[in-house]
């Protein structure tokens, strides 16, 4: 359920109990969300590991490492001291790579006041355990409401004040269902909302998280096929069938298919699969063009969430017995050394299926091995 609540229905600034926001992570998206919160009138402190970045944010109101040339609002403070960042915080946004979430939760735990809500702004599934990131945070931060903020958002555009929408999701209690305008999700939404940033409220954190984790893997697939020379038909097919993979996984885990058609699913998927601004799409394009992985991004060590999540998403899909052939193909190329051309040619030649889930159908595809091999050569 996504609630489009009118502004008059929401508690106003100063009444919703969120005046001070701690942002854990001083990368591009962390600074963009810090700018959003500051523009919405919050007192904001950003925690970062890098001394030069922290100094530049405080002195120059800019993050030259991740968003050079993008001005950050005055009054936005940065620190390398996690206790200082969390002091007096009414809301915490965790905006670090998904693989470090458990560590980050343990680091901030001693410094949070009881009951402070924590919104996860990273996307993924924990490798090994198969836990959603909210489940990881619940283990590490007992007593704190755990939610997620997700949507079709490039950091630079968000920081520059381009019109942006996102979903804020927290589990709803019975009382929240009676009065959704007083839910934690609604309070966080109004605390972050501004003229340029429009949040929507959801009670389906599972659906929101699955959309965020899987879309990065699908974006790599779109990039691979783009880099191999295919065009819009191919990308549209991958986006659409990729969304179906997202829906199936979300539904089996207790989320709702409807959520996957919203901002955190279809919206984020479409954006990430449509622009090389996305590191996931960009990695796929480079691999599709034949660039070895170690030479992608000019050899720089760039964290690509979809590359990491390809493993955890496929492992989870196997565990719950959900078919995700596009994610499987990406995983095979990235982590099993499978040839890109042959892998995607075989993906396209899978048995013909019914598109509605209710239509159980599997018919051998008419493409013969020679045709598949020809297609594989075109992509190699």
Secondary structure, DSSP 8 states (H G I E B T S, - for coil): -EE---GGGS--TTTSS--EEEEE--SHHHHHHHHHHHHTT-EEEEE-S-HHHHHHHHHHSEETTTEEEEE--TT-EEES-HHHHHTT-SEEEE-S-GGGHHHHHHHHHTTS-TT-EEEE----B-TTT--BHHHHHHHHSTTS-EEEEESS--HHHHHTT--EEEEEEE---HHHHH-GGGSHHHHHHHHH--SSEEEEEES-HHHHHHHHHHHHHHHHHHHHHHHTT--HHHHHHHHHHHHHHHHHHHHHTT--HHHHTSIIIIIHHHHHTS-TTSHHHHHHHHHHTT--GGGGGGG-----HHHHHHHHHHHHHHHHT---HHHHHHHHHHHS---HHHHHHHHHTS-EE-SSTT---EE--S--HHHHHHHHHHT-
